[in-house]
Amino acid sequence: MIELLAAASTALALGGIVYLRATKTRRPSDDDKPKAAMAGLEVTRTQFWFTIAGVASVTFLAVYAVTGLPIVSLVPAVVVGTFPRAYFVRRRAQRVARVQESWPDGLRDILTSVRSGSSLPVAIESVATFGPAPLREVFQGFDVYSRSMGVVPALEMIKEDLADAASDRVIEVLILAYQRGGTAVPEILSDLADSTTRDLWAMEQIATEALEQKINSRIVFVLPWLVLVAITARPGPFRDFYGSAGGLLVVGVGGVLSLVGIAVATRLGRQPAEPRVFGDH
């Protein structure tokens, strides 16, 4: 029992180290900050860490119940302990992607309103009611803020809330169109909608080409540990060996190499985040 508790504590500690190293060894970008608010979820930091501790502990105990070997249960617990952060990062990426995909239609809606005689601020306000669903949420309250603070500060607030390089460009062009005004506004909006559509096509092509490599790297990492759990699930020579000092050394070295390998593969496969040229630094 003492060995089990010590191993479980080690699993949680290693999970925390992996998470902290992932967030502190490099300057975090807005695309991978593990903020529940960015993902659209009401989760506090304490709840976030309890979730990590919970899933790591459950995984460790589940694998230990099958194999009876704490060392074999350690690496799966560490890896699963990183899933909550990955989940929030994915939710954040999905939210940003939905907004990005909605910009061409939203800009064309604004362009239609402007051509029909509406001013640019009124056309932008209409997006909160009649625009694509992801943009309706983004522009909720724009009419109030634009009247109390001004159109440009209200757009700046939206830009910093989205914290996305592609959206930065759109918002900056909208600010430019508002400041310049006149007959150039429809042409500016039309060019912006076309360029945003081309950017989306390019990003989709890059993501599609990288998907296969990501899947392959995960499979290569997971398969050896599934085999190890399977061969140690029953009493016998395999379980006896991996319960010995030599087996502990093999699993320990293999676990370190696996974690280093998946970290390297993840870093190499990560799409470089576009710098926020127009964002606050």
Secondary structure, DSSP 8 states (H G I E B T S, - for coil): -HHHHHHHHHHHHHHHHHHHHHHHSS---TTT---HHHHT----HHHHHHHHHHHHHHHHHHHHHHH--HHHHHHHHHHHHTHHHHHHHHHHHHHHHHHHHHHHHHHHHHHHHHHTT--HHHHHHHHHHHS-HHHHHHTTTHHHHHHHH-HHHHHHHHHHHH--HHHHHHHHHHHHHHHH-TTHHHHHHHHHHHHHHHHHHHHHHHHHHHHHHHHHHHHHHHHHHHHHHHHTSSSSHHHHHHTSHHHHHHHHHHHHHHHHHHHHHHHHHS------TTS--
